Amino acid sequence: MLRCKVSSLILQHTVLSRAHLTPELALRLITPECPLWTARAEELPFPDPFWGFYWPGGQATARYILDNPKIVENKTVLDLGCGCGAGAIAAAKMKAKNVVANDIDVYALEATCINAALNGISLTTSASNLIGEKPLKPHCDTVLVGDMFYDSEFAETLFKWLMTLKGTTVLIGDPGRHGLTQRTGLKRLATYQLPPNSCLENRGFAETTLWQLDIK
Ligand SMILES: C[S@@+](CC[C@H](N)C(=O)[O-])C[C@H]1O[C@@H](n2cnc3c(N)ncnc32)[C@H](O)[C@@H]1O
């Protein structure tokens, strides 16, 4: 589909929001004011819009980066499964050397470009499925993984692969999905209370945590 059609659909069905853990980032999101908030799957004008929501894991990742810029400063950063792009945008804002926003959904990449422009930063995008690549090319200093543990089988594959990324700082933002916290090799960096609207979107999760993987 033409990029401008994707872009205009995103703009049509989202609103600008700062009602999240990183209000310094302006993000186009699907919020309760948007008709799509209550739409059934068959009414959606695009595939399931994960990019239209700012997931708890992504919020923890971006909040931590904005508060601890040294973790990305001068680094090459990959935001895996970027969704709305907040992790990548936070990294670029905090002076990462090079930022790649990666997602297999072209709508997510376009939403990320729209949000990057809104926040006055530049980044590059990648639509490749990088999960399983050994070694990860090009090499990244830091990989951001915001709320990617939403399916138990996928979580297993993803975690095993992340553990192979020796020499890379892997930051995982997650509210506690699929037994992530029971895994070994995770160091907790910070926990945040989610704002009320995010609790509403993510039934049952009131807080979100940023973890760093300890890769031997
Ligand atoms: C739950 S959303 C999280 C989005 C964002 N990181 C956040 O926290 O707000 C998961 C995202 O991962 C993307 N995704 C799923 N499988 C992927 C893969 N193999 N490679 C890259 N992205 C993937 C989806 O398209 C979706 O945008």
The ligand as a Tripos MOL2 file, in Angstrom:
@<TRIPOS>MOLECULE
LIG
   27    29     1     0     0
SMALL
NO_CHARGES

@<TRIPOS>ATOM
      1 C1          2.8800   -5.3500   22.2150 C.3       1 LIG1
      2 S1          3.5700   -4.4310   20.9160 S.3       1 LIG1
      3 C2          4.7850   -3.4400   21.7560 C.3       1 LIG1
      4 C3          5.1270   -2.1830   21.0050 C.3       1 LIG1
      5 C4          6.1160   -1.2490   21.7020 C.3       1 LIG1
      6 N1          7.4100   -1.8590   21.8600 N.3       1 LIG1
      7 C5          5.5780   -0.7900   23.0350 C.2       1 LIG1
      8 O1          6.0360   -1.3090   24.0620 O.co2     1 LIG1
      9 O2          4.6950    0.0940   23.0730 O.co2     1 LIG1
     10 C6          4.6030   -5.6340   20.0950 C.3       1 LIG1
     11 C7          5.1570   -5.1640   18.7760 C.3       1 LIG1
     12 O3          6.0560   -6.1670   18.2910 O.3       1 LIG1
     13 C8          5.9000   -6.2700   16.8890 C.3       1 LIG1
     14 N2          6.4490   -7.5750   16.4880 N.ar      1 LIG1
     15 C9          5.9050   -8.8160   16.6270 C.ar      1 LIG1
     16 N3          6.7460   -9.7610   16.1530 N.ar      1 LIG1
     17 C10         7.8610   -9.1040   15.7140 C.ar      1 LIG1
     18 C11         9.0940   -9.5300   15.1200 C.ar      1 LIG1
     19 N4          9.3660  -10.8080   14.8960 N.pl3     1 LIG1
     20 N5         10.0080   -8.5830   14.7980 N.ar      1 LIG1
     21 C12         9.7490   -7.2580   15.0280 C.ar      1 LIG1
     22 N6          8.5890   -6.8030   15.5780 N.ar      1 LIG1
     23 C13         7.6660   -7.7120   15.9220 C.ar      1 LIG1
     24 C14         4.4180   -6.0760   16.6550 C.3       1 LIG1
     25 O4          4.1340   -5.7130   15.3160 O.3       1 LIG1
     26 C15         4.1230   -4.9610   17.6700 C.3       1 LIG1
     27 O5          4.2750   -3.6800   17.0990 O.3       1 LIG1
@<TRIPOS>BOND
     1     1     2 1
     2     2     3 1
     3     2    10 1
     4     3     4 1
     5     4     5 1
     6     5     6 1
     7     5     7 1
     8     7     8 2
     9     7     9 1
    10    10    11 1
    11    11    12 1
    12    11    26 1
    13    12    13 1
    14    13    14 1
    15    13    24 1
    16    14    15 ar
    17    14    23 ar
    18    15    16 ar
    19    16    17 ar
    20    17    18 ar
    21    17    23 ar
    22    18    19 1
    23    18    20 ar
    24    20    21 ar
    25    21    22 ar
    26    22    23 ar
    27    24    25 1
    28    24    26 1
    29    26    27 1
@<TRIPOS>SUBSTRUCTURE
     1 LIG1         1 GROUP 0 **** ****
